[in-house]
Amino acid sequence: MFVNYSILKKMIKAAYEHHVLTVACTPDLVIIQSAKWGISVRRSFLHNKVMAALAEFIGELPPQGEAWSYIKNGKNMEKQEELMETIEGYFMYKPGKRYSKTDVYVRTFGSLYQIYESDDMSKLYINSVFTELIDAMNVETERGEIQPQKWTTGQHGLIYITNNVMTLYCNYYHGQTELETELLSLIEDTSLLEKDMLVKKGEA
């Protein structure tokens, strides 16, 4: 799994204590979902540290074919089929543009957002916690796991990063405030990916 296990545990805890944590199991996958992110991972690659984090807050995993929603004071096992279809739908997406992280950050609403850029210089914001969550050192190459690809936009304002073992998605933004939106407009023809200088579209 290409994630930092300590950070993922904090995210699982926050979802459980302050929002809703949903966990679903299929014969091949374990899916973990909150209001702002989701992970789908092959059962055979679900790391013991992630299993331990889930066990701490929800106990045992749901049976195969079921999806349970958990809050701090209990769990909801109703509307299983409907919930499972909804969760699986988040991971059935048509890939869009691919984005790379830049070294530019913006702080707003108490959180730090990183600007990502595509090959055509279009840009968007992703909460920097998801940059920190990605940990290439935890990829189990000896078991055939490969490094994750670039972030790719999907549907409903979601962006995905995936490899042959797992998929992670989160929300992306084109600006949550007028200032953020104006910033992207001002730099829409400027690449932020160059190491030594900013390059404007058509000058490279």
ChimeraX attribute file (.defattr): number of C-alpha atoms within 10 A of each C-alpha:
attribute: neighborCount
match mode: 1-to-1
recipient: residues
	/A:1	27
	/A:2	23
	/A:3	20
	/A:4	17
	/A:5	19
	/A:6	13
	/A:7	15
	/A:8	19
	/A:9	19
	/A:10	12
	/A:11	17
	/A:12	22
	/A:13	18
	/A:14	15
	/A:15	21
	/A:16	22
	/A:17	15
	/A:18	10
	/A:19	16
	/A:20	18
	/A:21	26
	/A:22	25
	/A:23	24
	/A:24	24
	/A:25	22
	/A:26	17
	/A:27	10
	/A:28	11
	/A:29	20
	/A:30	22
	/A:31	23
	/A:32	21
	/A:33	22
	/A:34	20
	/A:35	12
	/A:36	12
	/A:37	18
	/A:38	21
	/A:39	21
	/A:40	25
	/A:41	22
	/A:42	19
	/A:43	16
	/A:44	10
	/A:45	16
	/A:46	16
	/A:47	14
	/A:48	10
	/A:49	13
	/A:50	18
	/A:51	14
	/A:52	14
	/A:53	18
	/A:54	20
	/A:55	12
	/A:56	12
	/A:57	17
	/A:58	21
	/A:59	11
	/A:60	11
	/A:61	16
	/A:62	17
	/A:63	12
	/A:64	13
	/A:65	13
	/A:66	18
	/A:67	29
	/A:68	21
	/A:69	22
	/A:70	21
	/A:71	17
	/A:72	16
	/A:73	7
	/A:74	9
	/A:75	14
	/A:76	12
	/A:77	12
	/A:78	12
	/A:79	11
	/A:80	16
	/A:81	11
	/A:82	10
	/A:83	18
	/A:84	20
	/A:85	11
	/A:86	12
	/A:87	19
	/A:88	13
	/A:89	10
	/A:90	18
	/A:91	18
	/A:92	10
	/A:93	14
	/A:94	9
	/A:95	13
	/A:96	13
	/A:97	15
	/A:98	19
	/A:99	24
	/A:100	16
	/A:101	20
	/A:102	16
	/A:103	11
	/A:104	12
	/A:105	15
	/A:106	15
	/A:107	12
	/A:108	13
	/A:109	8
	/A:110	6
	/A:111	10
	/A:112	14
	/A:113	23
	/A:114	20
	/A:115	23
	/A:116	23
	/A:117	22
	/A:118	18
	/A:119	12
	/A:120	14
	/A:121	18
	/A:122	18
	/A:123	24
	/A:124	20
	/A:125	23
	/A:126	22
	/A:127	19
	/A:128	17
	/A:129	15
	/A:130	19
	/A:131	13
	/A:132	12
	/A:133	16
	/A:134	20
	/A:135	15
	/A:136	14
	/A:137	12
	/A:138	15
	/A:139	20
	/A:140	15
	/A:141	10
	/A:142	7
	/A:143	8
	/A:144	10
	/A:145	17
	/A:146	17
	/A:147	19
	/A:148	20
	/A:149	14
	/A:150	16
	/A:151	22
	/A:152	19
	/A:153	22
	/A:154	20
	/A:155	14
	/A:156	10
	/A:157	11
	/A:158	18
	/A:159	24
	/A:160	26
	/A:161	20
	/A:162	21
	/A:163	17
	/A:164	14
	/A:165	22
	/A:166	22
	/A:167	19
	/A:168	24
	/A:169	23
	/A:170	20
	/A:171	19
	/A:172	20
	/A:173	17
	/A:174	18
	/A:175	16
	/A:176	11
	/A:177	10
	/A:178	8
	/A:179	11
	/A:180	17
	/A:181	14
	/A:182	13
	/A:183	13
	/A:184	18
	/A:185	13
	/A:186	9
	/A:187	14
	/A:188	17
	/A:189	16
	/A:190	19
	/A:191	21
	/A:192	23
	/A:193	19
	/A:194	11
	/A:195	9
	/A:196	7
	/A:197	9
	/A:198	12
	/A:199	15
	/A:200	14
	/A:201	12
	/A:202	7
	/A:203	6
	/A:204	7
